[in-house]
Amino acid sequence: MMLLLLPIQVGFFHGISLSALTANLWAVSIISFITIPAILLAFLTTFIPFIPSFFWFLADLSIGFLFSPLLF
């Protein structure tokens, strides 16, 4: 998607960001493979005691891990 939108980005901002590809690969993979499944499992196990809280914790942990490079 980023490569297809590259001409628009160059037109609007007169350049490209090489770190954007790395950031997108990092963020999209964490959200797609950890956060979204954890949230869906939390919703599916809503009526089972103590199980959804583990999945919510996992989703929260993955979001924290996602933003960890921004602390530096």
PDB file of N, CA, C and O in Angstrom:
ATOM      1  N   MET A   1       0.828  -1.179   0.000  1.00  0.00           N
ATOM      2  CA  MET A   1       0.000   0.000   0.000  1.00  0.00           C
ATOM      3  C   MET A   1       0.877   1.249   0.000  1.00  0.00           C
ATOM      4  O   MET A   1       0.611   2.217  -0.713  1.00  0.00           O
ATOM      5  N   MET A   2       1.932   1.203   0.819  1.00  0.00           N
ATOM      6  CA  MET A   2       2.810   2.367   0.897  1.00  0.00           C
ATOM      7  C   MET A   2       3.482   2.641  -0.442  1.00  0.00           C
ATOM      8  O   MET A   2       3.632   3.792  -0.850  1.00  0.00           O
ATOM      9  N   LEU A   3       3.879   1.579  -1.115  1.00  0.00           N
ATOM     10  CA  LEU A   3       4.540   1.764  -2.409  1.00  0.00           C
ATOM     11  C   LEU A   3       3.587   2.319  -3.458  1.00  0.00           C
ATOM     12  O   LEU A   3       4.000   3.080  -4.333  1.00  0.00           O
ATOM     13  N   LEU A   4       2.323   1.945  -3.374  1.00  0.00           N
ATOM     14  CA  LEU A   4       1.350   2.463  -4.325  1.00  0.00           C
ATOM     15  C   LEU A   4       1.030   3.937  -4.066  1.00  0.00           C
ATOM     16  O   LEU A   4       0.731   4.681  -4.999  1.00  0.00           O
ATOM     17  N   LEU A   5       1.093   4.356  -2.803  1.00  0.00           N
ATOM     18  CA  LEU A   5       0.818   5.748  -2.458  1.00  0.00           C
ATOM     19  C   LEU A   5       2.059   6.626  -2.506  1.00  0.00           C
ATOM     20  O   LEU A   5       1.983   7.821  -2.218  1.00  0.00           O
ATOM     21  N   LEU A   6       3.196   6.051  -2.865  1.00  0.00           N
ATOM     22  CA  LEU A   6       4.447   6.803  -2.898  1.00  0.00           C
ATOM     23  C   LEU A   6       4.405   8.023  -3.825  1.00  0.00           C
ATOM     24  O   LEU A   6       4.902   9.079  -3.431  1.00  0.00           O
ATOM     25  N   PRO A   7       3.837   7.935  -5.036  1.00  0.00           N
ATOM     26  CA  PRO A   7       3.782   9.150  -5.875  1.00  0.00           C
ATOM     27  C   PRO A   7       2.956  10.278  -5.245  1.00  0.00           C
ATOM     28  O   PRO A   7       3.292  11.450  -5.416  1.00  0.00           O
ATOM     29  N   ILE A   8       1.907   9.949  -4.536  1.00  0.00           N
ATOM     30  CA  ILE A   8       1.103  10.977  -3.874  1.00  0.00           C
ATOM     31  C   ILE A   8       1.901  11.608  -2.741  1.00  0.00           C
ATOM     32  O   ILE A   8       1.850  12.823  -2.546  1.00  0.00           O
ATOM     33  N   GLN A   9       2.632  10.798  -2.000  1.00  0.00           N
ATOM     34  CA  GLN A   9       3.454  11.319  -0.912  1.00  0.00           C
ATOM     35  C   GLN A   9       4.538  12.248  -1.442  1.00  0.00           C
ATOM     36  O   GLN A   9       4.793  13.303  -0.862  1.00  0.00           O
ATOM     37  N   VAL A  10       5.170  11.863  -2.534  1.00  0.00           N
ATOM     38  CA  VAL A  10       6.198  12.715  -3.124  1.00  0.00           C
ATOM     39  C   VAL A  10       5.574  14.016  -3.619  1.00  0.00           C
ATOM     40  O   VAL A  10       6.177  15.081  -3.490  1.00  0.00           O
ATOM     41  N   GLY A  11       4.389  13.938  -4.175  1.00  0.00           N
ATOM     42  CA  GLY A  11       3.722  15.143  -4.657  1.00  0.00           C
ATOM     43  C   GLY A  11       3.337  16.103  -3.543  1.00  0.00           C
ATOM     44  O   GLY A  11       3.501  17.315  -3.681  1.00  0.00           O
ATOM     45  N   PHE A  12       2.830  15.572  -2.447  1.00  0.00           N
ATOM     46  CA  PHE A  12       2.404  16.435  -1.346  1.00  0.00           C
ATOM     47  C   PHE A  12       3.568  16.937  -0.492  1.00  0.00           C
ATOM     48  O   PHE A  12       3.610  18.109  -0.119  1.00  0.00           O
ATOM     49  N   PHE A  13       4.508  16.048  -0.187  1.00  0.00           N
ATOM     50  CA  PHE A  13       5.551  16.373   0.789  1.00  0.00           C
ATOM     51  C   PHE A  13       6.935  16.537   0.171  1.00  0.00           C
ATOM     52  O   PHE A  13       7.897  16.807   0.890  1.00  0.00           O
ATOM     53  N   HIS A  14       7.057  16.381  -1.150  1.00  0.00           N
ATOM     54  CA  HIS A  14       8.307  16.568  -1.879  1.00  0.00           C
ATOM     55  C   HIS A  14       9.420  15.649  -1.362  1.00  0.00           C
ATOM     56  O   HIS A  14      10.572  16.067  -1.244  1.00  0.00           O
ATOM     57  N   GLY A  15       9.071  14.409  -1.059  1.00  0.00           N
ATOM     58  CA  GLY A  15      10.076  13.452  -0.616  1.00  0.00           C
ATOM     59  C   GLY A  15       9.438  12.214  -0.027  1.00  0.00           C
ATOM     60  O   GLY A  15       8.216  12.098   0.057  1.00  0.00           O
ATOM     61  N   ILE A  16      10.300  11.286   0.380  1.00  0.00           N
ATOM     62  CA  ILE A  16       9.825  10.056   0.997  1.00  0.00           C
ATOM     63  C   ILE A  16      10.551   9.846   2.322  1.00  0.00           C
ATOM     64  O   ILE A  16      11.648  10.362   2.535  1.00  0.00           O
ATOM     65  N   SER A  17       9.937   9.102   3.181  1.00  0.00           N
ATOM     66  CA  SER A  17      10.536   8.766   4.467  1.00  0.00           C
ATOM     67  C   SER A  17      10.942   7.302   4.445  1.00  0.00           C
ATOM     68  O   SER A  17      10.103   6.412   4.303  1.00  0.00           O
ATOM     69  N   LEU A  18      12.224   7.069   4.586  1.00  0.00           N
ATOM     70  CA  LEU A  18      12.701   5.683   4.563  1.00  0.00           C
ATOM     71  C   LEU A  18      12.345   4.954   5.854  1.00  0.00           C
ATOM     72  O   LEU A  18      12.220   3.729   5.857  1.00  0.00           O
ATOM     73  N   SER A  19      12.184   5.681   6.933  1.00  0.00           N
ATOM     74  CA  SER A  19      11.818   5.037   8.192  1.00  0.00           C
ATOM     75  C   SER A  19      10.340   4.643   8.228  1.00  0.00           C
ATOM     76  O   SER A  19       9.931   3.849   9.074  1.00  0.00           O
ATOM     77  N   ALA A  20       9.548   5.187   7.325  1.00  0.00           N
ATOM     78  CA  ALA A  20       8.122   4.859   7.305  1.00  0.00           C
ATOM     79  C   ALA A  20       7.890   3.389   6.950  1.00  0.00           C
ATOM     80  O   ALA A  20       6.983   2.758   7.494  1.00  0.00           O
ATOM     81  N   LEU A  21       8.683   2.854   6.063  1.00  0.00           N
ATOM     82  CA  LEU A  21       8.533   1.444   5.694  1.00  0.00           C
ATOM     83  C   LEU A  21       8.823   0.550   6.894  1.00  0.00           C
ATOM     84  O   LEU A  21       8.091  -0.405   7.151  1.00  0.00           O
ATOM     85  N   THR A  22       9.876   0.854   7.618  1.00  0.00           N
ATOM     86  CA  THR A  22      10.212   0.075   8.816  1.00  0.00           C
ATOM     87  C   THR A  22       9.127   0.209   9.871  1.00  0.00           C
ATOM     88  O   THR A  22       8.728  -0.780  10.486  1.00  0.00           O
ATOM     89  N   ALA A  23       8.653   1.424  10.080  1.00  0.00           N
ATOM     90  CA  ALA A  23       7.607   1.651  11.079  1.00  0.00           C
ATOM     91  C   ALA A  23       6.323   0.930  10.706  1.00  0.00           C
ATOM     92  O   ALA A  23       5.655   0.371  11.576  1.00  0.00           O
ATOM     93  N   ASN A  24       5.970   0.933   9.439  1.00  0.00           N
ATOM     94  CA  ASN A  24       4.760   0.238   9.001  1.00  0.00           C
ATOM     95  C   ASN A  24       4.901  -1.272   9.145  1.00  0.00           C
ATOM     96  O   ASN A  24       3.958  -1.942   9.566  1.00  0.00           O
ATOM     97  N   LEU A  25       6.051  -1.806   8.806  1.00  0.00           N
ATOM     98  CA  LEU A  25       6.256  -3.252   8.975  1.00  0.00           C
ATOM     99  C   LEU A  25       6.181  -3.638  10.441  1.00  0.00           C
ATOM    100  O   LEU A  25       5.624  -4.685  10.773  1.00  0.00           O
ATOM    101  N   TRP A  26       6.721  -2.827  11.311  1.00  0.00           N
ATOM    102  CA  TRP A  26       6.705  -3.061  12.755  1.00  0.00           C
ATOM    103  C   TRP A  26       5.277  -2.987  13.282  1.00  0.00           C
ATOM    104  O   TRP A  26       4.809  -3.916  13.941  1.00  0.00           O
ATOM    105  N   ALA A  27       4.591  -1.900  12.999  1.00  0.00           N
ATOM    106  CA  ALA A  27       3.273  -1.664  13.582  1.00  0.00           C
ATOM    107  C   ALA A  27       2.211  -2.602  13.015  1.00  0.00           C
ATOM    108  O   ALA A  27       1.416  -3.162  13.770  1.00  0.00           O
ATOM    109  N   VAL A  28       2.191  -2.773  11.730  1.00  0.00           N
ATOM    110  CA  VAL A  28       1.151  -3.602  11.110  1.00  0.00           C
ATOM    111  C   VAL A  28       1.284  -5.053  11.534  1.00  0.00           C
ATOM    112  O   VAL A  28       0.277  -5.728  11.747  1.00  0.00           O
ATOM    113  N   SER A  29       2.508  -5.543  11.659  1.00  0.00           N
ATOM    114  CA  SER A  29       2.667  -6.941  12.056  1.00  0.00           C
ATOM    115  C   SER A  29       2.241  -7.159  13.506  1.00  0.00           C
ATOM    116  O   SER A  29       1.603  -8.167  13.809  1.00  0.00           O
ATOM    117  N   ILE A  30       2.578  -6.244  14.399  1.00  0.00           N
ATOM    118  CA  ILE A  30       2.170  -6.405  15.806  1.00  0.00           C
ATOM    119  C   ILE A  30       0.659  -6.305  15.952  1.00  0.00           C
ATOM    120  O   ILE A  30       0.046  -7.119  16.644  1.00  0.00           O
ATOM    121  N   ILE A  31       0.061  -5.321  15.311  1.00  0.00           N
ATOM    122  CA  ILE A  31      -1.391  -5.149  15.407  1.00  0.00           C
ATOM    123  C   ILE A  31      -2.113  -6.331  14.782  1.00  0.00           C
ATOM    124  O   ILE A  31      -3.093  -6.825  15.339  1.00  0.00           O
ATOM    125  N   SER A  32      -1.639  -6.788  13.630  1.00  0.00           N
ATOM    126  CA  SER A  32      -2.333  -7.867  12.912  1.00  0.00           C
ATOM    127  C   SER A  32      -2.210  -9.223  13.584  1.00  0.00           C
ATOM    128  O   SER A  32      -3.174  -9.988  13.605  1.00  0.00           O
ATOM    129  N   PHE A  33      -1.048  -9.533  14.129  1.00  0.00           N
ATOM    130  CA  PHE A  33      -0.816 -10.877  14.632  1.00  0.00           C
ATOM    131  C   PHE A  33      -1.002 -11.030  16.135  1.00  0.00           C
ATOM    132  O   PHE A  33      -1.166 -12.151  16.618  1.00  0.00           O
ATOM    133  N   ILE A  34      -0.982  -9.935  16.883  1.00  0.00           N
ATOM    134  CA  ILE A  34      -1.101 -10.046  18.337  1.00  0.00           C
ATOM    135  C   ILE A  34      -2.330  -9.305  18.870  1.00  0.00           C
ATOM    136  O   ILE A  34      -3.168  -9.894  19.553  1.00  0.00           O
ATOM    137  N   THR A  35      -2.429  -8.020  18.555  1.00  0.00           N
ATOM    138  CA  THR A  35      -3.459  -7.183  19.173  1.00  0.00           C
ATOM    139  C   THR A  35      -4.874  -7.567  18.737  1.00  0.00           C
ATOM    140  O   THR A  35      -5.736  -7.805  19.583  1.00  0.00           O
ATOM    141  N   ILE A  36      -5.116  -7.627  17.450  1.00  0.00           N
ATOM    142  CA  ILE A  36      -6.464  -7.928  16.947  1.00  0.00           C
ATOM    143  C   ILE A  36      -6.929  -9.322  17.383  1.00  0.00           C
ATOM    144  O   ILE A  36      -8.060  -9.442  17.854  1.00  0.00           O
ATOM    145  N   PRO A  37      -6.117 -10.386  17.253  1.00  0.00           N
ATOM    146  CA  PRO A  37      -6.587 -11.684  17.757  1.00  0.00           C
ATOM    147  C   PRO A  37      -6.852 -11.686  19.262  1.00  0.00           C
ATOM    148  O   PRO A  37      -7.792 -12.333  19.723  1.00  0.00           O
ATOM    149  N   ALA A  38      -6.030 -10.965  20.032  1.00  0.00           N
ATOM    150  CA  ALA A  38      -6.258 -10.910  21.481  1.00  0.00           C
ATOM    151  C   ALA A  38      -7.578 -10.215  21.800  1.00  0.00           C
ATOM    152  O   ALA A  38      -8.308 -10.652  22.689  1.00  0.00           O
ATOM    153  N   ILE A  39      -7.887  -9.146  21.090  1.00  0.00           N
ATOM    154  CA  ILE A  39      -9.155  -8.443  21.313  1.00  0.00           C
ATOM    155  C   ILE A  39     -10.339  -9.321  20.914  1.00  0.00           C
ATOM    156  O   ILE A  39     -11.343  -9.375  21.625  1.00  0.00           O
ATOM    157  N   LEU A  40     -10.221 -10.004  19.784  1.00  0.00           N
ATOM    158  CA  LEU A  40     -11.312 -10.890  19.354  1.00  0.00           C
ATOM    159  C   LEU A  40     -11.523 -12.041  20.339  1.00  0.00           C
ATOM    160  O   LEU A  40     -12.662 -12.406  20.629  1.00  0.00           O
ATOM    161  N   LEU A  41     -10.445 -12.607  20.847  1.00  0.00           N
ATOM    162  CA  LEU A  41     -10.578 -13.676  21.841  1.00  0.00           C
ATOM    163  C   LEU A  41     -11.153 -13.144  23.153  1.00  0.00           C
ATOM    164  O   LEU A  41     -11.886 -13.856  23.841  1.00  0.00           O
ATOM    165  N   ALA A  42     -10.830 -11.911  23.502  1.00  0.00           N
ATOM    166  CA  ALA A  42     -11.412 -11.312  24.702  1.00  0.00           C
ATOM    167  C   ALA A  42     -12.919 -11.154  24.545  1.00  0.00           C
ATOM    168  O   ALA A  42     -13.673 -11.401  25.487  1.00  0.00           O
ATOM    169  N   PHE A  43     -13.359 -10.745  23.361  1.00  0.00           N
ATOM    170  CA  PHE A  43     -14.798 -10.623  23.122  1.00  0.00           C
ATOM    171  C   PHE A  43     -15.497 -11.984  23.104  1.00  0.00           C
ATOM    172  O   PHE A  43     -16.615 -12.127  23.598  1.00  0.00           O
ATOM    173  N   LEU A  44     -14.819 -12.976  22.527  1.00  0.00           N
ATOM    174  CA  LEU A  44     -15.435 -14.302  22.445  1.00  0.00           C
ATOM    175  C   LEU A  44     -15.541 -14.993  23.805  1.00  0.00           C
ATOM    176  O   LEU A  44     -16.430 -15.818  24.014  1.00  0.00           O
ATOM    177  N   THR A  45     -14.650 -14.664  24.715  1.00  0.00           N
ATOM    178  CA  THR A  45     -14.658 -15.304  26.030  1.00  0.00           C
ATOM    179  C   THR A  45     -15.207 -14.383  27.118  1.00  0.00           C
ATOM    180  O   THR A  45     -14.824 -14.495  28.283  1.00  0.00           O
ATOM    181  N   THR A  46     -16.086 -13.491  26.744  1.00  0.00           N
ATOM    182  CA  THR A  46     -16.615 -12.499  27.683  1.00  0.00           C
ATOM    183  C   THR A  46     -17.317 -13.142  28.873  1.00  0.00           C
ATOM    184  O   THR A  46     -17.201 -12.649  29.995  1.00  0.00           O
ATOM    185  N   PHE A  47     -18.033 -14.216  28.649  1.00  0.00           N
ATOM    186  CA  PHE A  47     -18.848 -14.809  29.713  1.00  0.00           C
ATOM    187  C   PHE A  47     -18.109 -15.874  30.538  1.00  0.00           C
ATOM    188  O   PHE A  47     -18.706 -16.500  31.414  1.00  0.00           O
ATOM    189  N   ILE A  48     -16.830 -16.078  30.265  1.00  0.00           N
ATOM    190  CA  ILE A  48     -16.025 -17.009  31.050  1.00  0.00           C
ATOM    191  C   ILE A  48     -15.214 -16.192  32.056  1.00  0.00           C
ATOM    192  O   ILE A  48     -14.497 -15.276  31.654  1.00  0.00           O
ATOM    193  N   PRO A  49     -15.306 -16.488  33.318  1.00  0.00           N
ATOM    194  CA  PRO A  49     -14.601 -15.672  34.322  1.00  0.00           C
ATOM    195  C   PRO A  49     -13.074 -15.718  34.158  1.00  0.00           C
ATOM    196  O   PRO A  49     -12.501 -16.773  33.886  1.00  0.00           O
ATOM    197  N   PHE A  50     -12.453 -14.601  34.321  1.00  0.00           N
ATOM    198  CA  PHE A  50     -10.997 -14.400  34.357  1.00  0.00           C
ATOM    199  C   PHE A  50     -10.273 -14.620  33.037  1.00  0.00           C
ATOM    200  O   PHE A  50      -9.116 -14.214  32.920  1.00  0.00           O
ATOM    201  N   ILE A  51     -10.879 -15.229  32.057  1.00  0.00           N
ATOM    202  CA  ILE A  51     -10.198 -15.474  30.783  1.00  0.00           C
ATOM    203  C   ILE A  51     -10.091 -14.187  29.947  1.00  0.00           C
ATOM    204  O   ILE A  51      -9.018 -13.911  29.412  1.00  0.00           O
ATOM    205  N   PRO A  52     -11.149 -13.400  29.817  1.00  0.00           N
ATOM    206  CA  PRO A  52     -11.023 -12.191  28.988  1.00  0.00           C
ATOM    207  C   PRO A  52      -9.984 -11.199  29.514  1.00  0.00           C
ATOM    208  O   PRO A  52      -9.357 -10.483  28.732  1.00  0.00           O
ATOM    209  N   SER A  53      -9.805 -11.156  30.818  1.00  0.00           N
ATOM    210  CA  SER A  53      -8.837 -10.206  31.360  1.00  0.00           C
ATOM    211  C   SER A  53      -7.416 -10.528  30.901  1.00  0.00           C
ATOM    212  O   SER A  53      -6.601  -9.622  30.726  1.00  0.00           O
ATOM    213  N   PHE A  54      -7.114 -11.817  30.705  1.00  0.00           N
ATOM    214  CA  PHE A  54      -5.802 -12.188  30.177  1.00  0.00           C
ATOM    215  C   PHE A  54      -5.626 -11.679  28.757  1.00  0.00           C
ATOM    216  O   PHE A  54      -4.562 -11.164  28.412  1.00  0.00           O
ATOM    217  N   PHE A  55      -6.658 -11.816  27.924  1.00  0.00           N
ATOM    218  CA  PHE A  55      -6.555 -11.356  26.538  1.00  0.00           C
ATOM    219  C   PHE A  55      -6.499  -9.834  26.455  1.00  0.00           C
ATOM    220  O   PHE A  55      -5.791  -9.289  25.607  1.00  0.00           O
ATOM    221  N   TRP A  56      -7.233  -9.141  27.323  1.00  0.00           N
ATOM    222  CA  TRP A  56      -7.137  -7.676  27.355  1.00  0.00           C
ATOM    223  C   TRP A  56      -5.742  -7.245  27.795  1.00  0.00           C
ATOM    224  O   TRP A  56      -5.188  -6.284  27.261  1.00  0.00           O
ATOM    225  N   PHE A  57      -5.177  -7.952  28.763  1.00  0.00           N
ATOM    226  CA  PHE A  57      -3.817  -7.662  29.205  1.00  0.00           C
ATOM    227  C   PHE A  57      -2.824  -7.887  28.066  1.00  0.00           C
ATOM    228  O   PHE A  57      -1.906  -7.089  27.881  1.00  0.00           O
ATOM    229  N   LEU A  58      -2.999  -8.962  27.306  1.00  0.00           N
ATOM    230  CA  LEU A  58      -2.128  -9.251  26.171  1.00  0.00           C
ATOM    231  C   LEU A  58      -2.235  -8.161  25.101  1.00  0.00           C
ATOM    232  O   LEU A  58      -1.224  -7.747  24.531  1.00  0.00           O
ATOM    233  N   ALA A  59      -3.446  -7.701  24.830  1.00  0.00           N
ATOM    234  CA  ALA A  59      -3.635  -6.626  23.852  1.00  0.00           C
ATOM    235  C   ALA A  59      -2.980  -5.336  24.340  1.00  0.00           C
ATOM    236  O   ALA A  59      -2.341  -4.629  23.561  1.00  0.00           O
ATOM    237  N   ASP A  60      -3.136  -5.032  25.617  1.00  0.00           N
ATOM    238  CA  ASP A  60      -2.517  -3.837  26.184  1.00  0.00           C
ATOM    239  C   ASP A  60      -1.001  -3.939  26.157  1.00  0.00           C
ATOM    240  O   ASP A  60      -0.317  -2.957  25.870  1.00  0.00           O
ATOM    241  N   LEU A  61      -0.475  -5.109  26.450  1.00  0.00           N
ATOM    242  CA  LEU A  61       0.964  -5.332  26.426  1.00  0.00           C
ATOM    243  C   LEU A  61       1.523  -5.179  25.014  1.00  0.00           C
ATOM    244  O   LEU A  61       2.605  -4.623  24.827  1.00  0.00           O
ATOM    245  N   SER A  62       0.787  -5.671  24.029  1.00  0.00           N
ATOM    246  CA  SER A  62       1.265  -5.559  22.648  1.00  0.00           C
ATOM    247  C   SER A  62       1.263  -4.108  22.173  1.00  0.00           C
ATOM    248  O   SER A  62       2.154  -3.707  21.426  1.00  0.00           O
ATOM    249  N   ILE A  63       0.278  -3.318  22.593  1.00  0.00           N
ATOM    250  CA  ILE A  63       0.260  -1.897  22.234  1.00  0.00           C
ATOM    251  C   ILE A  63       1.420  -1.174  22.923  1.00  0.00           C
ATOM    252  O   ILE A  63       2.059  -0.312  22.320  1.00  0.00           O
ATOM    253  N   GLY A  64       1.690  -1.521  24.173  1.00  0.00           N
ATOM    254  CA  GLY A  64       2.839  -0.940  24.860  1.00  0.00           C
ATOM    255  C   GLY A  64       4.148  -1.298  24.175  1.00  0.00           C
ATOM    256  O   GLY A  64       5.048  -0.465  24.068  1.00  0.00           O
ATOM    257  N   PHE A  65       4.253  -2.539  23.713  1.00  0.00           N
ATOM    258  CA  PHE A  65       5.438  -2.981  22.986  1.00  0.00           C
ATOM    259  C   PHE A  65       5.559  -2.245  21.653  1.00  0.00           C
ATOM    260  O   PHE A  65       6.663  -1.954  21.191  1.00  0.00           O
ATOM    261  N   LEU A  66       4.415  -1.948  21.043  1.00  0.00           N
ATOM    262  CA  LEU A  66       4.405  -1.235  19.771  1.00  0.00           C
ATOM    263  C   LEU A  66       4.974   0.169  19.933  1.00  0.00           C
ATOM    264  O   LEU A  66       5.731   0.630  19.078  1.00  0.00           O
ATOM    265  N   PHE A  67       4.625   0.848  21.007  1.00  0.00           N
ATOM    266  CA  PHE A  67       5.069   2.218  21.214  1.00  0.00           C
ATOM    267  C   PHE A  67       6.403   2.314  21.952  1.00  0.00           C
ATOM    268  O   PHE A  67       6.890   3.422  22.177  1.00  0.00           O
ATOM    269  N   SER A  68       6.994   1.212  22.326  1.00  0.00           N
ATOM    270  CA  SER A  68       8.256   1.249  23.074  1.00  0.00           C
ATOM    271  C   SER A  68       9.400   1.937  22.325  1.00  0.00           C
ATOM    272  O   SER A  68      10.202   2.602  22.982  1.00  0.00           O
ATOM    273  N   PRO A  69       9.535   1.826  20.998  1.00  0.00           N
ATOM    274  CA  PRO A  69      10.631   2.563  20.346  1.00  0.00           C
ATOM    275  C   PRO A  69      10.459   4.080  20.406  1.00  0.00           C
ATOM    276  O   PRO A  69      11.430   4.812  20.215  1.00  0.00           O
ATOM    277  N   LEU A  70       9.266   4.560  20.661  1.00  0.00           N
ATOM    278  CA  LEU A  70       9.050   6.006  20.716  1.00  0.00           C
ATOM    279  C   LEU A  70       9.564   6.634  21.999  1.00  0.00           C
ATOM    280  O   LEU A  70       9.653   7.858  22.097  1.00  0.00           O
ATOM    281  N   LEU A  71       9.904   5.813  22.984  1.00  0.00           N
ATOM    282  CA  LEU A  71      10.396   6.339  24.248  1.00  0.00           C
ATOM    283  C   LEU A  71      11.831   6.834  24.140  1.00  0.00           C
ATOM    284  O   LEU A  71      12.284   7.593  24.998  1.00  0.00           O
ATOM    285  N   PHE A  72      12.548   6.425  23.115  1.00  0.00           N
ATOM    286  CA  PHE A  72      13.959   6.808  22.976  1.00  0.00           C
ATOM    287  C   PHE A  72      14.141   8.034  22.145  1.00  0.00           C
ATOM    288  O   PHE A  72      15.271   8.477  21.939  1.00  0.00           O
TER     289      PHE A  72
END
